């Protein structure tokens, strides 16, 4: 059910979908009926709903295992009850363990037998490369000498972790044929990349040989002792414990979370409070971070230290696990909700300054188009003596250059820049401010909230827009008559007075509110569409997003812009005068027809689209370049996945399902399936070994989430 208003923040982030919503989705995929109850088969659940890869060459054992995973009752039917229960299972605090238990509980009895355990382990890719000894003492200890003991869920959670260590230790012993307590560096690398690849980040994999040279206590770096072997594996499994040590030091030293650097001596001192952490593990950790810092010229290379961002680089896929996504989204939302008033003021002022620069850049880039648009809109259907008419926008452009020179295209630019800076700045600042306030706890924002934020931004800018527009327009049309006096901006301001500067303000509201209400939501959604697989927007995609979003916003608001122009331009002798907004609409329609209301639409779209493209591109690139943190919400699509810092919202956009039918907990399906391999290393062959497709050999080890048909960004080279 939807979360109540009094529910905690974490509950809102991980809330279940409404049952009616789940039922509607279920009915779209359930095409079978038995005894009056609709259902879908497990294969249909995987293929049609979760997007399982279709084909005739899928490994049958893998298909059976994954089907059993989603078939909670093991009856080959997914009813609405099972569908709802599975969605709830994805939202369980221990969802990773529960789904892993479903893999092993092949009969749906609520416990696991030795046969179940052996069947699943034997089907994994790791077993095919390094067979597990089912006659070992490990098996006897957990399942009994006669393999008769039944393992409950809680017991299974411990056995699964013990199995990961046991499997790795058995492999060490197989390589240590002489039983001397050492294996070669090459064998050590093989074990890590075959059995622990899911814990091996790209940075460690690249620098593995150098890490061993720096941290291996043995005289020969080509020999890996058993204690070093165990310490290295425990470090990979307990990166989060190391992070807690780091945070504990930061708290004691009252350092800022992102700027704190901790020395090795400080880390060793604090680690004494964590009994499972050894100096050897810390030696390995600081060897890794030292090599990371050496590759970055901005870091100090003459001393060993660690900082916050290092943990994200070392911890492989840990940051994409479902519980980390939920927790970090909660943390970011908490930070945004508790942002101090001072920081809010500073952030708004910072955005205002950047918006001013961005607005000036955008206005300058397209000002000649704006001048042509204004003259086309002011042109009446019936000419008067001495008035030069334009056949179209191109003809207007040519005649301006011919009679007024190139600089005539920039007539009125100075007052435009003076006014456009605060105009665009307040529009961008208000839109960002309202969006931040209306963004939900899970980092998403409803469409209605996006429209409201855009509309508020449009309304707020009119205070700057109207005086600017009326001065600019009178300067732009002043050159149309060769004999007419061409005033400067100060003369226009004195002539109009304060009240006259706001003539046509209602038309400005009618134009600017719908424009921004259309533009900003369109930009946000177009930006997401053009983001890469990791949710990152490069400059090209930002400009194109701004360009495309401006087309419908500018085009649909043209009638209001035409009326505003007519009201603000000083009517010449013989031209119709307008007494207000409604009167202008009526007279334009009666005298010139409805087409007159769309005059200059092409020029307006041609001007507004690139202008906002340049403006938003400049605005976002400035924020990325300066990267000032006011403890507020981060820009969406502003960070590469492999960069050191990126927000939980960006992380969620990487791994959370975008399928609109994946409601409620099904948004976390991809992260949870991926987490089964990331946490436990349970991966299965995708294709039949006898006839693998040429583009993917049978030895490939696809993540479980890939097997269900959801693409996952590759953070390290597949092996």
Number of C-alpha atoms within 10 A of each C-alpha: 11 13 16 10 7 8 11 12 19 17 18 19 20 26 19 21 20 14 14 10 13 19 16 11 18 22 15 10 16 22 12 15 12 9 5 7 10 17 24 23 20 24 21 19 23 21 15 16 20 21 16 20 15 13 8 8 14 18 18 14 18 21 21 13 19 21 20 23 22 23 25 24 16 17 12 16 23 26 22 20 11 16 21 20 13 21 22 18 18 26 25 16 12 13 20 26 22 18 22 21 22 22 24 24 24 25 17 18 12 13 20 24 20 20 12 16 20 14 15 19 20 16 17 19 22 21 16 14 11 16 15 19 14 14 10 11 12 16 20 16 11 18 18 14 12 9 15 13 16 16 19 15 18 12 13 21 17 11 16 16 12 13 16 16 14 18 18 21 15 16 18 20 16 13 15 16 11 10 11 10 14 21 22 16 18 12 17 20 15 13 18 19 16 17 22 21 21 26 25 23 20 19 18 21 17 12 14 19 15 15 22 21 16 16 19 21 15 13 8 11 18 18 19 21 20 17 13 20 18 15 20 20 18 16 21 21 16 15 19 15 15 19 16 13 22 23 18 15 20 19 12 8 10 10 13 10 13 12 11 16 17 17 13 16 11 13 20 16 12 13 22 13 10 12 7 11 19 15 14 16 22 20 19 21 24 20 22 23 21 22 19 19 19 13 10 10 8 8 12 12 15 9 11 17 20 22 17 19 14 18 20 20 21 22 22 22 21 22 17 22 23 29 22 16 26 22 16 20 24 23 16 21 25 14 15 19 15 11 15 14 9 10 14 16 12 13 19 20 15 16 22 22 18 22 29 26 21 27 29 24 22 27 25 18 15 19 21 20 22 24 27 26 26 24 23 23 24 20 19 18 12 11 12 13 7 11 13 13 18 16 8 14 17 12 12 19 20 15 16 19 13 11 12 15 12 14 11 18 19 18 22 22 21 13 18 22 21 14 21 28 23 23 27 29 27 26 27 28 24 24 24 21 18 18 21 19 14 18 16 16 22 23 19 12 15 12 12 12 18 25 22 21 25 29 25 20 29 30 21 20 23 24 16 18 24 25 23 23 26 26 23 25 23 21 22 24 21 21 19 20 13 13 9 10 9 16 12 15 17 10 11 17 16 11 11 15 10 11 8 17 21 21 20 23 22 16 23 24 23 20 25 28 23 21 23 27 24 24 26 26 21 22 23 16 14 19 25 18 13 18 19 15 15 19 24 22 22 18 14 11 20 26 24 20 27 27 25 20 26 28 22 15 23 26 21 17 22 22 23 21 27 26 27 28 22 24 22 25 23 15 13 9 8 10 12 13 16 18 8 15 18 11 13 19 19 14 14 21 14 11 13 14 13 14 10 19 20 19 21 26 22 16 23 26 25 20 26 26 27 23 28 27 24 25 26 25 24 23 23 19 17 16 18 14 8 8 11 10 12 19 16 19 22 21 16 19 24 20 21 16 20 12 10 13 15 19 19 24 23 24 21 25 21 22 26 21 20 12 12 9 17 19 18 24 20 24 23 25 26 26 27 27 24 28 28 23 22 25 19 18 22 23 23 28 25 27 23 17 14 9 11 17 12 7 6 12 14 17 15 15 19 17 25 25 22 18 24 23 17 23 15 16 11 12 13 16 9 12 10
